[in-house]
Amino acid sequence: MSIIRIVCIGDIVGATGQAMLKKHMASLRKQADMIVINGENSTDKGRGLSPQNVDFYKSIGVDVITSGNHIWQKKEILHVLSERSDVLRPAN
């Protein structure tokens, strides 16, 4: 039996949250097989997720981005949700 180590990080908020995640990503990656973050509060105002946020997270090694009701604040995210299976949206 193999063990899979998953790190889940909730609510990365704005540029400050993104900077902290980027700063610690190498260390997190050494400890985990998969990194999952909640990105629904990623924009600078702390509400919503933009395609640019998704690109940033993927470029630093995030495996899956989850969301919640705040994801709908940025309408440009709609095409990302229909095109990618690693950006999850709420069912409601």
Secondary structure as GFF3:
##gff-version 3
##sequence-region A 1 92
A	DSSP	beta_strand	6	9	.	.	.	ID=ss1
A	DSSP	alpha_helix	14	31	.	.	.	ID=ss2
A	DSSP	beta_strand	34	38	.	.	.	ID=ss3
A	DSSP	alpha_helix	51	60	.	.	.	ID=ss4
A	DSSP	beta_strand	64	66	.	.	.	ID=ss5
A	DSSP	three_ten_helix	69	73	.	.	.	ID=ss6
A	DSSP	three_ten_helix	75	77	.	.	.	ID=ss7
A	DSSP	alpha_helix	78	83	.	.	.	ID=ss8
###
